[in-house]
Amino acid sequence: MSSLEIDLRRRDRYEDIVRAINEYGSSTKEAVFENLPDELMVPYQRIRELYIQETTRNRGRIDINSLIQLYINVPRAEELLRYLLLTTVLFMGFRNLRNELIYRVMRRNYDRISHLLSNPDYSSINDISMKLLSDYEGEGIGGEDIQEVSNAVHSFVYGLRKLTRAYGTTLLRWIPKFRDIADFEKALPMFYPLRTNERRKRAIRTFIRWVSHETNLPVALGVISRGGYKRYTMIADVYSTMVTVRSGAFLVLNNDHAMKILNRILINKDGGVTIKVDEVKGLVRATGRLSNDPIIYERGAFRIGHEYCSRLKCDECPLNKVCMKFTWVNIK
């Protein structure tokens, strides 16, 4: 399919693109789950098994209290949740953020981190922060600040101590009780550094995505049982934006904003055009919502963007047969 074949009356053509992104998202895993320490891989798999068993037995219905109790009986289940939460908190600790590098650094330093997870004490913050930073910079990343890393770990410890001591609960008991994804998002900032910026929103929404969908780690049972994941607000990063725009998936919207972006793309075909993420973030999120599963859509669009679209591997891309191939569009 080429850009010359655009027919805005054929909505099904663009729905096919959205559907293909979702199908790819359903066939892949979040990178963080592929990089878990061996000790946490077992509880991750066991929780997923329990969820499938119970929903199958109850014909799709969820008995939240019963499932929570089953989860609690899984060794290291609470530790797994704390590990995932700390991972996203650390997104705010590194200026030159490389998600998959953080996953590897966390895995390599699991022995040190596990002590912090089981006993969130302020005295160990500096030692752990220094080790994480040293390992991160050892991968060739420069310009980092130990204070930023330390602040992130401190916020995590503060939030976890508040949860367990002031609220008298655990992540495993606390998370499933949320019924509305917006309320869940509002409650999570207590674990993160105080700065209100896009990076914090991204970190919080990443954690929400990881625990609020049955294909990830299905712990936000109240959100999942009510279909709340369909109201998830996509992060809309460079990769998911790149795929949504270059593939033409955004044309499923067929609104004024989409038409303006399309016109700008077509008139700059020969010279190329740069579109900023912030210009089309609303289009990307709206496209994800129309897919009926924005968490799956975002996973698919991100992985396609990261592995294929950013490298112009069109021949190998799973969208090759349906993509509009606006390859002259640069996303910034």
Stockholm file with secondary structure:
# STOCKHOLM 1.0

chainA/1-332         MSSLEIDLRRRDRYEDIVRAINEYGSSTKEAVFENLPDELMVPYQRIRELYIQETTRNRGRIDINSLIQLYINVPRAEELLRYLLLTTVLFMGFRNLRNELIYRVMRRNYDRISHLLSNPDYSSINDISMKLLSDYEGEGIGGEDIQEVSNAVHSFVYGLRKLTRAYGTTLLRWIPKFRDIADFEKALPMFYPLRTNERRKRAIRTFIRWVSHETNLPVALGVISRGGYKRYTMIADVYSTMVTVRSGAFLVLNNDHAMKILNRILINKDGGVTIKVDEVKGLVRATGRLSNDPIIYERGAFRIGHEYCSRLKCDECPLNKVCMKFTWVNIK
#=GR chainA/1-332 SS CCGGGCCTTCHHHHHHHHHHHHHHHHHSCCHHHHTCCHHHHHHHHHHHHHHHHHHHHTTTCCCHHHHHHHHHTSTTHHHHHHHHHHHHHGGGTCSSCCHHHHHHHHHHTHHHHHHHHHSCCGGGHHHHHHHHHHHHHTTTCCCCCHHHHHHHHHHHHHHHHIIIIISCCCHHHHGGGCCCHHHHHHHGGGGSCSCCSHHHHHHHHHHHHHHSSTTSCCCCHHHHHTTGGGGCCCCCCHHHHHHHHHTTGGGGSCSHHHHHHHHHHHHTTTTCEEECHHHHHHHHHHHHHHTTCHHHHHHHHHHHHHHTGGGTCTTTCTTTTTCCCCTTEEEC
#=GC SS_cons         CCGGGCCTTCHHHHHHHHHHHHHHHHHSCCHHHHTCCHHHHHHHHHHHHHHHHHHHHTTTCCCHHHHHHHHHTSTTHHHHHHHHHHHHHGGGTCSSCCHHHHHHHHHHTHHHHHHHHHSCCGGGHHHHHHHHHHHHHTTTCCCCCHHHHHHHHHHHHHHHHIIIIISCCCHHHHGGGCCCHHHHHHHGGGGSCSCCSHHHHHHHHHHHHHHSSTTSCCCCHHHHHTTGGGGCCCCCCHHHHHHHHHTTGGGGSCSHHHHHHHHHHHHTTTTCEEECHHHHHHHHHHHHHHTTCHHHHHHHHHHHHHHTGGGTCTTTCTTTTTCCCCTTEEEC
//
